[in-house]
């Protein structure tokens, strides 16, 4: 086999396969000194495969239903799992596998590069208010570099109920971070959630551990960040994520992606000032908390999930 050309190898394989049907795979493997699994593999490679149907068959999804799935995908940018839930609201039962096949045939799927695996932090949230994740997002104004944006979105999310609170500010500052936390805590207390822990990243808006020490002498103590002081006065623990690990703030980071796909791409930011944008984003928060179904909340809106399940901690 080593010194044969491609034509000779194919003829040799065909002779072995012919003898295997005549004498059996076991006897043929002893005759030629080839393992039986090799003979079975050669059978599969040479045998003609049965072709699928050339036209549409009865068990395929109707064309009209495919158009509904494609239109809903283009409007919402939802995946197969969320599309199945949305179709059920309209009394249309279609499996997740069938929806994925429709999206693949229409070229509406996204191919993501496989990323290097990292050790993820295990999140444990037994009840509402156990941990609140807070982060900022640059508002994607058209024609503006996100490295120097004109305004920022502050976001808070309860990792158990997925209830969120948003607000827009012109800059990142200690005063704005404290003002946002004061508004957020009042919002969560109004719906009966007492926050125990606030988790943030290591940006200087939230902490000075990684930026304040280098500017002081060795004998001088590092001053506590104003946000940490505010949280301690409220009896709330301030938790920091690991440096360079945005997966520790995974819930708030994922919610920012939802903001970009379902809110910012639907509004004309160039015509909205900060006050008008704050009004629009509060309406979006209302829709997110009370109307929009969430897959991790048993396909219920976060606030409805909290009222039905979250209060019992089940």
Secondary structure, 3 states (H helix, E strand, C coil): CCCCCHHHHHHHHHHHHHHHHHHCHHHHHHHHCCCHHHHHHHHHHHCCCCCCCCCCCCCCCCHHHHHHHHHHHHHHCCCHHHHHHHHHHCCCCCCHHHHHHHHHHCCCCCCCCCCCCCCCCCCCCCCCCCCEEEEEEECCCCCCCHHHCCCEEEEEEECCCCCEEEEEECCCCHHHHHHHHHHHHHHHHHCCCCCCEEEECCCCCCCCCCCCHHHCCCCCCCCCCHHHHHHHHCCCEEEECCCCCHHHHHHHHHHHHHHHHHCHHHCCHHHCCHHHHHHHHHHHHHHHHHCCCEHHHCCECHHHHHHHHHCCCC
